[in-house]
Amino acid sequence: MADSNPQLKALAIAMSRTGAEALNALLDRPVRVGDPLVNESSDSILLEPERVVAAAEVPAFGSALVLRFSKLDLARCVDMMVGGSGEVQGEIPAMQLSIVSETAGQLASAMAGALADEVGLSAEGTKAAVVEDAGALPPPPYLSFTIPLEIEGLAASAFSIDIPVVLANRVTEQATSRFQQQASPQVRAVQAKPAEFAQMSPTRVGAPAPGSANLDLVHDIPLQISAVLGRARMPLREVVSLQPGNVFELEKSNAEPIDLYVNNILIARGEVVVVDDKFAVKISELNPSDRT
């Protein structure tokens, strides 16, 4: 059980503090985490609509780490990042949902890297992504922690860290081995010298526009944009019998706009145009209400 493993709890604290530091950098406001609440070990993780589930893979771990965040809480954070007040009501806009997913992945990656650093393993090759299919989660059972979260200006909330038992055993063994090595260091004689400090003066820094500097931190996150001309439903027997030159009909007419997706989220509609002998899309509608 996680409750009987104080070392694993200490690692969860280190990870949660790294997550708080990452949020602090994004929001430019105080972020605090509380003492982890240890949950019972579980054999499953529910993919709930109100939560964003991210899995972070570190090659040195041999297993992924799972983080679960409140979708609404992250949407409020994103609103603050773009200069808003953090008040999000009703349905979350598609573009904001996309940034929410990327933010969850960034936090998961940062916390997985912190875990690797704490136990002396390499964080090289760490990658994280939002999980939408339970089959993409690491094998159970898991040891889970609930981390209380306080962000200045927002209501108190929490997020979860789910560590597969296989990974939990490995990192605790690695942490124990590292601690034992550090407990008996080689002693060498050194000669102390008085510290010398160079004269310096404070640097004046202009205040950035609200939200602009924070948004710069996510500007370089790559997003996949897809333009969907249309869809069709066909029986399997017809799909496997398709040959070069065959023609099948889409559900849209040539006068209807095509759909634009960012990370599989519908954000706009537009019309196909040609620019310099290449196909392009001229946007005619942003955040369409019909997302079917």
DRENMITI-44729 format. One record per residue (C-alpha): residue in one letter; x, y, z. Coordinates in steps of 0.02 Angstrom, whole numbers, padded with zeros to 5 digits, always signed. Example, Ala and Ser with C-alpha at 12.3 -4.5 7.8 and 13.67 -1.06 7.14 Angstrom:
# DRENMITI-44729
A+00615-00225+00390;S+00684-00053+00357;
This chain:
# DRENMITI-44729
M+00000+00000+00000;A+00056+00179-00035;D+00012+00229+00143;S+00143+00109+00211;N+00275+00175+00091;P+00330+00348+00152;Q+00466+00352+00020;L+00338+00341-00121;K+00235+00477-00036;A+00390+00588-00029;L+00414+00560-00216;A+00233+00610-00247;I+00265+00770-00149;A+00417+00809-00257;M+00317+00780-00416;S+00171+00888-00357;R+00288+01032-00312;T+00362+01026-00487;G+00186+01034-00558;A+00149+01185-00448;E+00308+01271-00508;A+00258+01240-00689;L+00084+01314-00659;N+00161+01461-00566;A+00271+01498-00719;L+00120+01489-00835;L+00002+01593-00728;D+00124+01711-00641;R+00030+01693-00478;P+00054+01589-00319;V+00016+01403-00334;R+00021+01289-00182;V+00001+01102-00160;G-00050+01014-00002;D+00001+00850+00079;P-00045+00704-00035;L-00196+00603+00016;V-00161+00418-00006;N-00298+00319-00093;E-00329+00134-00097;S-00240+00037-00234;S-00354+00018-00383;D-00369-00096-00533;S-00439+00035-00652;I-00439+00219-00697;L-00602+00295-00754;L-00597+00410-00906;E-00722+00538-00846;P-00788+00679-00959;E-00748+00812-00829;R-00566+00757-00812;V-00413+00763-00924;V-00307+00605-00909;A-00126+00616-00965;A+00004+00477-00972;A+00190+00520-00965;E+00313+00392-01031;V+00495+00394-00975;P+00601+00261-01063;A+00703+00233-00905;F+00544+00190-00808;G+00482+00049-00917;S+00305+00106-00877;A+00199+00262-00893;L+00145+00379-00754;V-00038+00437-00755;L-00099+00610-00704;R-00281+00662-00691;F-00334+00845-00692;S-00500+00935-00682;K-00543+00994-00858;L-00632+01148-00788;D-00484+01194-00676;L-00363+01187-00822;A-00483+01286-00931;R-00484+01422-00798;C-00294+01419-00797;V-00291+01435-00986;D-00411+01583-00975;M-00290+01667-00854;M-00143+01629-00969;V-00226+01729-01108;G-00264+01876-00994;G-00436+01827-00931;S-00502+01823-00752;G-00513+01634-00742;E-00703+01632-00746;V-00759+01494-00864;Q-00944+01456-00877;G-01042+01342-00991;E-00960+01244-01131;I-00772+01263-01152;P-00726+01330-01327;A-00640+01205-01442;M-00477+01301-01456;Q-00468+01319-01268;L-00497+01132-01249;S-00349+01100-01362;I-00237+01210-01254;V-00305+01122-01099;S-00247+00955-01170;E-00075+01023-01213;T-00059+01101-01039;A-00104+00935-00958;G+00029+00849-01063;Q+00160+00980-01015;L+00120+00960-00829;A+00126+00770-00841;S+00294+00777-00931;A+00366+00897-00802;M+00311+00788-00656;A+00374+00628-00736;G+00542+00712-00765;A+00545+00766-00582;L+00516+00586-00527;A+00660+00527-00635;D+00774+00660-00562;E+00725+00616-00383;V+00773+00433-00402;G+00928+00463-00510;L+00859+00397-00675;S+00871+00483-00843;A+00723+00587-00898;E+00783+00587-01078;G+00649+00543-01204;T+00504+00589-01089;K+00342+00614-01184;A+00165+00641-01126;A-00006+00645-01207;V-00189+00650-01160;V-00268+00477-01153;E-00441+00455-01229;D-00443+00265-01235;A-00425+00160-01076;G-00327+00033-01177;A-00184+00159-01190;L-00160+00165-01000;P-00020+00065-00917;P-00070-00104-00841;P-00150-00099-00666;P-00149-00105-00518;Y-00106+00075-00471;L-00055+00166-00312;S-00146+00332-00315;F-00121+00500-00229;T-00241+00648-00225;I-00148+00814-00217;P-00241+00967-00148;L-00210+01118-00260;E-00231+01303-00222;I-00211+01436-00357;E-00228+01619-00307;G-00393+01684-00374;L-00471+01512-00402;A-00569+01394-00292;A-00469+01255-00209;S-00462+01094-00309;A-00354+00938-00329;F-00271+00824-00456;S-00220+00641-00449;I-00058+00546-00476;D-00080+00363-00521;I+00078+00257-00515;P+00072+00078-00580;V+00132-00042-00445;V+00271-00105-00561;L+00336+00073-00579;A+00311+00110-00393;N+00420-00039-00345;R+00556+00012-00466;V+00569+00195-00414;T+00566+00155-00228;E+00705+00027-00249;Q+00805+00151-00353;A+00776+00289-00225;T+00831+00174-00082;S+00990+00128-00175;R+01029+00310-00211;F+00999+00360-00030;Q+01117+00224+00032;Q+01253+00284-00087;Q+01232+00464-00027;A+01229+00413+00156;S+01414+00361+00152;P+01505+00493+00048;Q+01693+00501+00035;V+01763+00640+00145;R+01899+00751+00077;A+01989+00898+00157;V+01951+01071+00089;Q+02019+01241+00133;A+01885+01370+00169;K+01902+01543+00093;P+01802+01699+00132;A+01666+01734+00005;E+01690+01879-00114;F+01542+01966-00197;A+01544+02081-00348;Q+01452+02246-00337;M+01287+02236-00432;S+01134+02346-00454;P+00953+02292-00482;T+00894+02273-00661;R+00737+02367-00705;V+00609+02255-00789;G+00453+02325-00872;A+00288+02244-00826;P+00221+02135-00968;A+00045+02157-01033;P-00079+02047-00936;G-00073+01869-01001;S+00046+01905-01146;A+00208+01844-01067;N+00124+01689-00996;L+00047+01641-01164;D+00221+01649-01243;L+00264+01492-01144;V+00142+01388-01247;H+00163+01474-01415;D+00287+01344-01477;I+00179+01193-01436;P+00149+01101-01602;L-00031+01067-01651;Q-00097+00953-01788;I-00222+01039-01904;S-00333+00932-02017;A-00455+00986-02152;V-00594+00859-02175;L-00684+00867-02342;G-00820+00747-02289;R-00861+00573-02225;A-00950+00419-02288;R-01017+00258-02212;M-00984+00097-02307;P-01003-00087-02264;L-00840-00180-02238;R-00871-00284-02394;E-00869-00125-02500;V-00715-00053-02415;V-00608-00208-02445;S-00665-00215-02627;L-00609-00036-02668;Q-00498-00023-02821;P-00399+00121-02899;G-00520+00230-02997;N-00673+00187-02891;V-00782+00334-02839;F-00886+00345-02681;E-00998+00486-02622;L-00970+00593-02467;E-01113+00657-02359;K-01074+00840-02402;S-01117+00935-02560;N-00985+01036-02649;A-01065+01197-02585;E-01047+01152-02401;P-00896+01212-02300;I-00764+01087-02244;D-00719+01055-02061;L-00554+01110-01982;Y-00490+01010-01834;V-00348+01051-01713;N-00290+00896-01619;N-00453+00809-01669;I-00560+00953-01600;L-00674+01047-01721;I-00626+01232-01714;A-00682+01307-01879;R-00761+01284-02051;G-00707+01354-02217;E-00698+01337-02406;V-00563+01258-02513;V-00460+01380-02616;V-00300+01369-02718;V-00148+01474-02672;D+00011+01461-02778;D-00044+01293-02850;K-00076+01223-02675;F-00240+01186-02590;A-00283+01301-02444;V-00433+01336-02332;K-00517+01506-02314;I-00598+01512-02141;S-00781+01563-02142;E-00836+01514-01965;L-00743+01497-01798;N-00798+01387-01653;P-00948+01311-01742;S-01083+01255-01622;D-01112+01089-01712;R-00969+00972-01662;T-01041+00808-01718;
